[in-house]
Amino acid sequence: MVTNKIKNSNMKLSIQVSLNGLSFCILDQNEDRISFFKKVDFKNPLNPIKVLAKIEEEYEKEEALSQDIHEVTLLFRNSLFSLVPLELFDEEKASDYLKFNAKILKTDFIAFDKLDQEMVNVYVPYANITNYFFDKYGEFEYRHSLSVLVETLMKHSPKQEKPLVYLHSLDGSFELVIIENSKLLLANSFDYDTKEDFLYYLLFTAEQLELDPNELELILLGDISKESDEYKLTWDYIKNVSFLGPFHSFKFDTSNFPENEHSEYLLLKSF
């Protein structure tokens, strides 16, 4: 674990960054208690320069973010990633794995996370944002959000022959992670504008993998609820739908409790 310059604090900070919003969460490791939580949604997607300006604003006005922090984890959530089998991965050719399914620039910095499942997630972090946090904390850990999603779901999914389809929704996009017999069948992300787009990508993926909508088990997490239009439409086509159950043991300060705990799965699982 890479930690920052401060060694005498018991606080761990996790930050999720996307072009659509930010989330901050501080864990008091002595008490297993979430002492600070804040989510910031942007009205429209921003570029990385403007996202950094939003981060700086939060640090200026949130006193909790200026306290001593022992460990920092930064999660990047974007579609600029590609999963590669470890045996085929060559670090010197990292950009080659991205250029066929993502728009990247010659100046983009390419990073990668090695996963427990003998895979590598190659992705583009936002260099200006990593530099900001390095200047603030010294060395710290950063990962792609899909790496956390895949590793934790693979680790805790029940062993069964029936495919488990996990759908993590947030900010007009969602990730699908499909697991069968403890093996990863698919991990991908989709941007959508309407509830019909949401359903189309879900059913099209199931069709490509020859999964019967009447048989598959769909587990929802992220920023989705029974009141959402996406859920209501999906229920018309897939009947075996549930929400992810308890997945952590942290306590929350009353003022820091998220509306739906499963909406902050990635942040909480990054601790």
N, C-alpha and C positions, 0 to 999 in steps of 0.2 A: 504494500500500500504506500503510495506517495503522499506525503503530508506537507503542510506548509511550514513557514518559519516558526510559528507559535507552537510550543510544546506543552504548555501548562494548562491548556483549556480542555474541557470535556465536550465541547460543542463540535458538531459535524454539520457542515452546510452542503446541501444539494441544490443545484440550480438546473432547470431545464430551459433551453433556449430554442426557439423556433422563429421563423419570420412572421408568425401570427401571434406570438405572445411569449410571456415569461412565467416561470413559477419558481418560488423560493421556499425552501424548507430547512429548518434548523432542528437538529436532534440533540437533546441533552442525553449523552450516552450513559451517564451515571444513573439516571432515573428512567431510561427508555421512554422519554417524554418529548413530544413535538412541542417545542417552545415558541416556534414562529412558523407561520405559513402564510404565503401571499401568492395570489395568481393575478397576472396582468394580461388582459386580452387587448390586442390592437384592433381597431375598427377595420383596418385593411392591412394586408401583408406589407411588411417593410423590407428594405434592403439591410444588409448587415451593418452598414454605417449608422443607420437610424436606429437599429435594434440596440447597438452599443450605447447610443445616446439615451435610450430608455433605461438601460441598465444603470448608467451613471445617475439618472434621475432617482431611481429607487435607492441607490446607496446614499444619496444626499438627504432623502427624507425619512428613511427607515432606520431608526436608531439600532434596532436589533442586528442589522447587517454590519454595523461598525464594531461589534463586540469581538473579543478574542475568539478565533476559530482554530480548531486543531486539525481538521481534515476538510478538504473541499473536493466535491465531485461535480463536474460539469457535464451535462447531457446535451448533445445536439440532436434535434429532431428535424430531419429533412429527408427528401427522397433521393439525395445524392449518395447512394450506397449500392453495394453489390456483395452478395455472399459468395465466397469462393472456397472450395474444398482445400484443406490445409496442404494436402499432398501436391496440389497444382499451383499453390501460391508462390510467387516470386516477388519479393519486396521491391526489387529494382524495376519491376514492370507494373507497379500498383495502379498507375493511371490507366493502363490498358484494360483493366477489368471494369472500369467505369465509363469509358468513352463511347461504348456502343449503346448504353441505355440511360445515360445522363449527360446533360450539357455541362461540360467543364471547360475551364480556361487553362491556358498554358501556365498561368501564374498561380493557379489553385494549389494549395498545399494538400497532399493526400495523406490520410492517416488510416490506421487499421486496428481493429480489436481482434485478438485471438479468442475464440469461444471454446467452451468446454466440449462441444460436439465435433471436434476436429474440423472446424470451419474458421474462416477469417472474414470479418466484415470490413470491407474497404469503403472508405467514405471521405467526404470533404467537410472538414470543420471550418468554422469562420475564424480565420487567422487573427483578425483584428480583435475579436472577443477573447480568444485564448491569450493573446498578448496582454490585454487589459487585466485579466485575472492573474497572469504570471507576475505582472508588475505589482499587483495588490497583495498577493499571498506567497509569492515564490513558487516553487514546484507544487503541482496539484495533479489530480487525475481527471482526464476527460474521456468520454466514450460516446458512441452513438446510441441513441435511445433504443434502436432495434436490437442492439447487442444485449441490453438489459432485458428486454422483452423476451427474446428467444431463449436466453440462458435460464431465466427464472421459470418460464413456462415449461421448458423441457425438464427441468429439475423436479418440478412439483406436480406435473400432470400424472393422473393415474394411468397405470399400465393396462391398456385394453386394446382389443382389435378394432373396435369402432372408432372411426376418425373423430378427433376433437378439433373443432374449428374455433379458434380464439380471434375475436375481433376487437381491436383497441381503437376507439374513435376519439378524435380531438381536432378542433380547429379546422373543420372542413376537409379532413382527410382521415383515413384509417389504415391500420396495418392488419393484415391477416397472417396468422401463424397456425398452420395445420399440422397436427401430430397424429401419427398412427403407429401402434405397436412400439411406442417410445422412439420413433424415428421422425425426423422433420421432413414433411412432404413439401412444404412451401412456406416462405416468409417474404411478403411483399407489401408495398404501400400503394395507396390509391388516393388521388385527389378527386373530390366531387363537388358539384354545385347544387344539386337537387337530391331529394330523397329517392327519386327514380334512378339517378346515377348510382347512388349508394347501393340500391338493390341490384342493379345490373351488374356491377363489378363483383358483388358477392355471388350471384347466381352463375355468372359466366365462369368464375374461378372454379366453382363447384362442378360445373359441366366439364371443364377441361380436365379435371382430376377424376372424372366419372364418379362423383359423389351424389347420391340421391338426396335431394332436399328434404324428402320425407323421412330419411333415415339419419342424416348427419346431426351431430350435437353441436349447437352454436352457443358459445359462451361469450358474453359481452363484458367489456370493461372499458375504462376511459370515460369520456364526457358524453354518456348516453344514458337515457332513462326510459321507463315505460311510457312517459308522457311525450317523448320525442317522436317526430313524424317518421324518422328512419325506423324506429322500433315498431311502430304501428304497421307500417307497410311491410316490413320484413316478416311480421307475425302472420300475414296473409299467405305467405309462401313457405315458411319454415316453422314448424310447430314445436320442435324440440329446442327452445330458446331459454337460456337462463343467464343470470348475472353472476360474475365471479364472487365467490363467498369470501369469508375472512382470510386474509393473507399476511397479516402482521400482528404484532402484540404491543405496538406502541400506544402510549396514552397521549391524549391531546389536551392542551390548555383549551378552556372553553372558547376563547376568542379565536383560536386557530384551527377550528374543526372544519374540514372541507365539507361541502354540501353532500357529496357522495364520495366515500373513501376510495372506491374502485376507480374514480376519475383521476386519482393521483397515484396509480399503481407504479408507474415508472419512477417517480421521485422517491416513494417510500421503499421501493425495492433496490434503489441505488445505495441505501445505507448498509 
